[in-house]
C-alpha cells in the first residue's frame, strides 16, 4: 500500500528530488554508488571529473540532504552513500530516458 503523503513528507521528498536535479551531484552520487567503500573528497573529484572545490560543494549538499555521510579520519574526510536506494531511482529514470530515446529514434526512421 502506498504511503499517504503528508505535507512534511512532500517537503522531504521534494528536497531529495532537488538534490538529485543537478548534473554534478548526480556524477558525485554515481561515483559513491560505484565505490567499494568510503572515498575521500579528492577521490570523488577525480573519479567524477569535477574540480576539488566543485566536488566539495556537492558533497556538502548531499550530506545536508541526507544522501551521503561524512566521516573524518585524521586529516582526511571520507564520504559514503547513505541511501543506496538512490541507485535504484537513477536506474529507473535512466531506463525511462533510454526508452524515450529509442521511441523517438524509431519514429524518425
TATA-V635671 format. One record per residue. N is the residue number from 1. OMEGA is omega in whole degrees, -180 to 180 (* if undefined). D_FIRST is the distance of its C-alpha to the first C-alpha in Angstrom with 1 decimal. Layout:
{{N,OMEGA,D_FIRST} {N,OMEGA,D_FIRST}}
This chain:
{{1,180,0.0} {2,177,3.8} {3,172,6.5} {4,-177,9.0} {5,174,12.1} {6,179,15.1} {7,177,18.6} {8,178,19.2} {9,178,16.1} {10,179,17.2} {11,180,20.6} {12,179,19.6} {13,178,17.7} {14,178,20.8} {15,178,23.1} {16,179,21.6} {17,175,21.9} {18,178,25.4} {19,-178,26.2} {20,-172,25.2} {21,-175,27.2} {22,-174,30.6} {23,-178,32.3} {24,177,34.2} {25,177,31.2} {26,176,29.4} {27,178,32.6} {28,179,32.5} {29,179,28.9} {30,178,29.8} {31,179,32.9} {32,177,30.9} {33,-177,28.4} {34,-177,31.4} {35,178,33.3} {36,-179,33.8} {37,180,33.9} {38,180,34.6} {39,173,36.9} {40,178,39.5} {41,179,39.6} {42,179,42.5} {43,177,40.7} {44,-180,37.7} {45,-178,40.1} {46,-176,42.1} {47,-178,39.2} {48,179,37.5} {49,-180,40.8} {50,172,40.6} {51,-177,43.5} {52,-177,43.3} {53,180,42.9} {54,178,40.2} {55,179,38.2} {56,179,38.8} {57,-177,37.5} {58,175,34.2} {59,178,33.7} {60,179,34.2} {61,-179,31.6} {62,176,29.0} {63,179,29.8} {64,-179,29.5} {65,180,26.1} {66,-179,24.9} {67,180,24.7} {68,176,28.0} {69,-177,30.1} {70,-179,33.8} {71,177,36.0} {72,177,39.8} {73,-174,42.1} {74,180,45.7} {75,-176,46.5} {76,175,43.5} {77,180,39.9} {78,-178,37.2} {79,178,33.8} {80,175,30.7} {81,179,27.2} {82,-175,24.8} {83,177,21.6} {84,177,21.9} {85,179,18.6} {86,177,20.9} {87,178,22.5} {88,179,19.4} {89,179,19.0} {90,179,22.7} {91,179,22.7} {92,-179,20.0} {93,179,22.0} {94,175,25.2} {95,178,24.2} {96,-180,23.5} {97,179,26.9} {98,180,28.7} {99,178,27.4} {100,180,28.5} {101,178,31.8} {102,-180,32.4} {103,179,31.7} {104,-180,34.1} {105,-179,36.7} {106,-178,36.6} {107,180,37.1} {108,-177,40.1} {109,*,41.9}}
